[in-house]
Amino acid sequence: MFDKLINLLNVPLFTFNGQSITVLAILAVPMWILLAFWVAKLCIKAISNRLMAKQKDPNFIQLIERILFVVTLAVIFITTLSLLNIPITAFAFLSGAIAIGFGFGAQNIINNFISGWILIGEKPIRLGDFLELEGTKGTVEQINTRSTRIRRVDGVHLLVPNSKLLENTVINWTLRDKLVRGSVSVGVAYGSDVRLVERLIEEVVQAQEQVLEDPKIGVFFQDFGDSALMFEAYFWIHSNVEGGIRSVASNIRFCIDEKFRQNNIVIAFPQRDVHLAGELTIARSRTK
């Protein structure tokens, strides 16, 4: 019975390039592919976990995963051809024709694929970076083969083609470090003690826990405005999201308002003085 089953599995179904393709070879191929992918997935995951345990750069880990996956695909393809007794040279002409057609029909896909490898290797954009692209701000969550996933500040996910990140101007707020500069402007009424105003603003900014001592903060008397004496404070914080700088700036404004009230400093508002030339005549209405 077993011999009959073996003979049945060895029955040739068709011939390809002089090689007989049997039933056993046809059945063995999907089993081999499933098993190979399963083992490869376990191995790649084990290597990634080991690199993560050593606190390696997430971008480096993703690069290693990408290389191992490509190598796995190549090994599975070559081994599958070997199981089917099909030489690789049999695909020489066919692969050339497919490559030409694929090149014309999938230029954007190939462009994005190569761009993805450049992003991972060159690292102009890394996982966790805070980007600004065409007025949209968000954090990079994943760099895939074709596109990069970005989470906007409002929580919406964007899938941006990799080529767009290389061919367009992208502002990377955290390319070298997490330093972000913020500023707060305030106008005080004419006649205010400007040195006192400068000192109060500096005290408020320095009191914020998130504000860094180095680079130093700066308080500048910017201008004599139409209705106010304009001051502006510059400060630096560590932040990788837009809300970080906005939150600190908001706290500084609250504290400045409170500090100015305690020291009788008036925050200016637009005012206009109207001068009338000549005599002012009041017309009274007559009632019958």
C-alpha positions in Angstrom: 0.0 0.0 0.0 2.8 2.4 0.9 4.7 1.5 -2.2 1.6 2.3 -4.3 1.3 5.7 -2.6 4.9 6.5 -3.3 4.5 5.4 -6.9 1.4 7.6 -7.2 3.2 10.6 -5.8 6.1 10.1 -8.2 3.9 10.1 -11.2 5.1 13.0 -13.5 2.3 15.5 -14.3 4.1 17.6 -16.9 7.6 18.3 -18.2 9.3 21.7 -17.9 12.5 22.4 -19.7 13.3 18.7 -19.9 12.5 18.1 -16.2 9.6 16.0 -15.0 7.3 17.6 -12.4 5.8 15.0 -10.1 2.8 15.1 -7.7 5.1 14.9 -4.7 7.0 18.0 -5.9 3.7 19.9 -6.3 2.5 19.0 -2.8 5.8 19.6 -1.2 6.1 23.1 -2.5 3.3 24.8 -0.4 4.2 22.8 2.7 7.9 23.9 2.3 6.9 27.6 1.7 4.6 27.6 4.8 7.2 25.9 7.0 10.0 28.1 5.7 8.1 31.4 6.4 7.1 30.2 9.8 10.7 29.3 10.8 12.0 32.5 9.3 9.4 34.6 11.2 10.4 33.0 14.5 14.1 33.5 13.8 13.7 37.2 12.8 11.5 37.8 15.8 14.1 36.2 18.1 16.9 38.3 16.6 14.8 41.5 17.0 14.0 40.7 20.6 17.7 40.1 21.3 18.6 43.5 19.7 15.9 45.2 21.6 17.1 43.7 24.9 20.5 45.3 24.2 18.7 48.6 23.6 19.8 49.0 20.0 18.5 51.8 17.8 14.9 50.9 16.6 15.9 52.1 13.1 18.9 49.6 13.1 16.6 46.8 14.2 14.1 47.6 11.4 16.9 47.6 8.9 18.1 44.1 10.1 14.6 42.8 9.9 14.2 44.1 6.3 17.5 42.5 5.2 16.6 39.2 6.8 13.2 39.2 5.2 14.7 39.8 1.7 17.3 37.1 2.2 14.5 34.7 3.3 12.5 35.4 0.2 15.6 34.7 -2.0 16.4 31.4 -0.2 12.8 30.2 -0.3 12.5 31.0 -4.1 15.8 29.2 -5.0 14.9 26.2 -2.8 11.5 25.9 -4.3 12.9 25.8 -7.8 15.3 23.1 -6.5 12.4 21.0 -5.2 10.6 21.3 -8.6 13.9 20.4 -10.4 13.7 23.6 -12.3 17.1 25.3 -13.0 17.3 29.0 -12.4 18.7 29.5 -16.0 15.3 28.6 -17.3 14.0 31.9 -16.0 16.7 34.0 -17.7 14.7 35.1 -20.7 11.4 35.2 -18.8 12.8 37.2 -15.9 14.3 39.7 -18.3 10.9 40.3 -20.0 9.1 40.5 -16.7 11.7 43.0 -15.4 11.2 45.3 -18.4 7.4 45.2 -18.1 7.5 45.6 -14.4 9.9 48.5 -14.6 7.6 50.5 -16.9 4.4 49.6 -15.0 5.7 50.0 -11.5 8.0 53.0 -11.5 6.4 54.6 -8.5 6.4 51.4 -6.5 10.1 50.8 -7.3 10.9 54.5 -6.5 9.1 54.2 -3.1 10.8 50.9 -2.4 14.3 52.2 -3.0 13.4 55.4 -1.1 12.4 53.3 1.9 15.8 51.6 2.0 17.5 55.1 1.7 15.4 56.4 4.6 16.4 53.4 6.8 20.1 53.4 5.8 20.8 57.2 5.6 18.4 58.0 8.5 17.3 61.5 7.5 14.0 60.4 9.1 13.9 58.0 12.0 11.3 56.3 14.1 9.9 58.8 16.7 11.0 61.9 14.8 8.5 64.9 14.8 8.0 66.0 11.1 6.3 68.9 9.4 5.4 68.2 5.8 3.3 70.6 3.7 1.8 72.1 6.8 1.0 68.8 8.5 2.8 67.9 11.7 3.2 64.4 13.2 5.4 61.7 14.7 6.9 58.9 12.6 5.6 55.5 13.8 6.8 53.1 11.1 8.9 53.2 7.9 7.6 50.5 5.6 8.7 49.2 2.2 6.4 51.6 0.2 5.3 54.2 2.6 5.9 55.8 6.0 3.2 55.9 8.7 2.9 59.2 10.5 0.6 60.0 13.4 -0.6 63.6 13.2 -0.9 65.8 16.3 -4.7 65.3 16.2 -4.3 61.5 16.3 -5.0 60.8 12.6 -2.6 58.4 10.8 -1.1 59.4 7.5 0.6 57.0 5.0 3.1 59.1 3.1 5.0 57.6 0.1 8.7 57.2 0.9 9.7 59.1 -2.3 7.8 62.1 -1.2 9.8 62.4 2.0 13.1 62.4 -0.1 12.0 64.6 -3.0 10.1 67.3 -1.0 11.2 69.7 1.7 10.6 68.1 5.1 11.1 69.9 8.4 12.5 67.4 11.0 12.1 69.1 14.4 14.1 66.3 16.1 16.7 65.3 13.5 19.7 65.9 15.8 18.2 66.3 19.2 14.9 67.0 21.0 15.6 70.7 21.5 12.7 73.0 20.5 12.7 76.8 20.9 9.5 78.6 21.9 8.7 82.3 22.4 6.1 84.4 24.2 5.3 88.0 23.4 3.6 90.5 25.6 2.9 94.3 25.4 2.8 96.6 28.4 1.4 100.1 28.7 3.6 103.1 28.1 5.0 104.5 31.3 5.7 101.0 32.8 9.1 100.3 34.4 10.7 98.3 31.5 13.5 96.9 33.7 10.9 95.6 36.1 9.0 94.1 33.3 12.1 92.4 32.0 13.0 90.9 35.4 9.4 89.6 36.0 9.2 87.9 32.6 12.7 86.3 33.2 11.6 85.1 36.6 8.4 83.5 35.2 10.2 81.7 32.4 13.0 80.4 34.7 10.3 79.1 37.1 9.0 76.6 34.5 10.3 73.1 35.1 10.4 72.2 31.4 12.5 75.2 30.4 16.2 74.4 30.1 19.0 76.4 31.6 21.3 75.8 28.6 20.7 77.3 26.0 19.9 80.3 28.2 16.6 82.1 28.0 16.4 85.6 26.5 14.1 88.5 27.2 14.2 91.3 24.7 12.6 94.7 24.5 11.4 94.3 20.9 9.8 97.6 19.9 7.8 100.8 20.7 4.4 99.7 19.4 1.4 101.9 18.6 -0.2 101.2 21.9 2.3 99.1 23.9 5.9 98.5 24.7 6.6 95.1 23.2 8.6 92.4 25.0 9.4 88.9 23.8 10.9 85.9 25.7 12.8 83.0 24.0 13.3 79.7 25.8 14.3 76.1 25.0 12.7 72.8 26.0 13.1 69.1 25.3 10.0 68.1 23.3 9.1 65.7 20.4 5.5 66.8 20.0 3.9 70.1 19.1 1.8 70.2 22.2 4.9 70.3 24.4 6.0 73.8 23.4 2.4 75.1 23.3 1.7 73.8 26.9 4.8 75.5 28.3 4.1 78.8 26.4 0.5 78.7 27.8 1.7 78.3 31.4 4.2 81.2 30.9 1.4 83.5 29.8 -0.8 82.5 32.8 2.1 83.3 35.1 3.0 86.5 33.4 -0.6 87.8 33.8 -0.6 86.9 37.5 2.9 88.4 38.1 2.0 91.6 36.3 -1.2 92.0 38.4 0.8 91.6 41.6 3.2 94.3 40.5 0.7 96.7 39.0 2.0 96.3 35.4 -0.7 96.9 32.9 -0.9 94.7 29.8 -1.6 97.1 27.0 -4.5 97.0 24.6 -5.2 99.0 21.5 -6.0 102.6 22.2 -6.7 105.7 20.0 -6.7 109.4 21.0 -9.1 111.5 19.1 -8.4 115.3 18.9 -11.2 117.7 17.6 -10.2 121.0 16.0 -12.5 124.0 16.5 -15.5 124.5 18.7 -17.9 121.7 19.7 -21.5 122.6 19.2 -24.3 120.6 20.9 -27.5 120.6 19.0 -30.7 120.3 21.0 -33.8 118.9 19.5 -37.1 120.8 19.9 -40.2 119.1 20.8 -43.7 120.5 20.0 
